Every structure is written in C-alpha cells, then in structure tokens.
C-alpha cells in the first residue's frame, strides 16, 4: 500500500468515527447539540460518514485491483 492509500484509509476511518460520534452524542448527553442546530449535527454526521466510507471503499478497491 502506498502512503497516499494509508493516509486515505486513516482519514476515512477517523471521519466515519467522528460522524458516528456526532450522530449518537445526543443519545448520551440528554439531547445536547454540538453545532447549534439538530439538523446541522445530523447533516455533518451524514457527510462525515459518507465521505469516510467513500475513502475506505476506494482504498479497499485499489488494494483488490492490485491483487493484495
């Protein structure tokens, strides 16, 4: 794996983790919001999980294409 793929994989995992944290945070903090509006929190969570998943998927596809 190249250093670029490793960076994409790490960033993807971090983004998914951050998205999950933002999404489930209201469950454990008695409906506290992070950004000032619930819809904005959920939008950030969705975008972070989507983009992180795309990063991870692209790295896994590139790895499979190389036969590793």
Protein Blocks (a to p, Z undefined) as FASTA:
>chain_A
ZZklmmmmmmmmmmmmmmmmmmmmmmmngopafkopaklmmmmmmmmmmmmmmmmmmmmm
mmmmnoZZ
